Amino acid sequence: MANNIYLRVPTYVAQFYRGLDADHLLAEHDAYEFMEFQHEYWIMKNYLHLIPENQQTNNYCYSQRAWNNILAGKDPAGTKSILKRERTVWPTMTEVCTMIGEKKIQRMDGYDYLCIKIPSEVMMGNTLRKTNGSYSLDVRESLILQRLLRNEFIHYFLDWVIQDRRYCNKIGLYRPIGSTIERFYERYYIQIGRDVKERNSMYRMSRRWIIDAKILPNDRIDFSDSDLHHVSDTEERHLEPEYTADTFLNEYKTENKKKLKESVKN
């Protein structure tokens, strides 16, 4: 039986990795597997180590055995039964917080745990050791891995934006940046709730990535033409100036000014 770790990441990152392969979507319990040549695999190969379940209290990363205890409604060590629950159902963050004794539940809003397959062997000094269900990462390495996954998500997003803008410029199509963002989230099955605050927060964050990038990255990923080339009924065909980071910033400022005026009127 393969062993996994359960890494705390932003919810949109967890959903992105589960939906990365459109032909093989992953459920929450399914493990995402990194290839040996990827940096994420190297982190696990060199920093995973045996951590007894009663010492896994940092809530950043859990071993297979600790997670099994959580699924059973127990604390990570498996010494206390805290909740009566169905272990086949993916736990909510409120449930996880209850079982790990996390009092600041709001601090965990917007996070989920991503199931990741770990290498069958890891390096311990100059020796290869076989892994088991108690292998996990310490806080520092958990945060490094979390950051790597989030950065890869942002790279995909920026690649999507530049290819979409290039396509729109090529055929003379005006597509609002909001539509470009929506298409990306739909493609990777990233769920944005109907709550206005949540949607606005995701859009602000997405626009900030575009602005902060300054120079959008070269194409590394070839997205399906059907994802980008579908023209909706609300989109118009006419020439627009080339898009740059400054263009996005101006769009962002314009939209904010409109919202401010509307709020003053109301």
Secondary structure, DSSP 8 states (H G I E B T S, - for coil): ---EEEEEEEHHHHHHHHTSSTTS---TTS-B---TTSHHHHHHHHH-EE--GGG--SSSEEEHHHHHHHHTTB-TTS--B-----TTS---HHHHHHHHT-S-GGGGTTEEEEEEE--SEEEETTEEEE--TTEE--HHHHHHHHHHHHHHHHHHHHHHHHHHHHHHHHHTEE--HHHHHHHHHHHTT----S-HHHHHHHHHHHHHHHHHHSS-----S---HHHHH---TT-EE-------HHHHHHHHHHHHHHHHHHHHH-
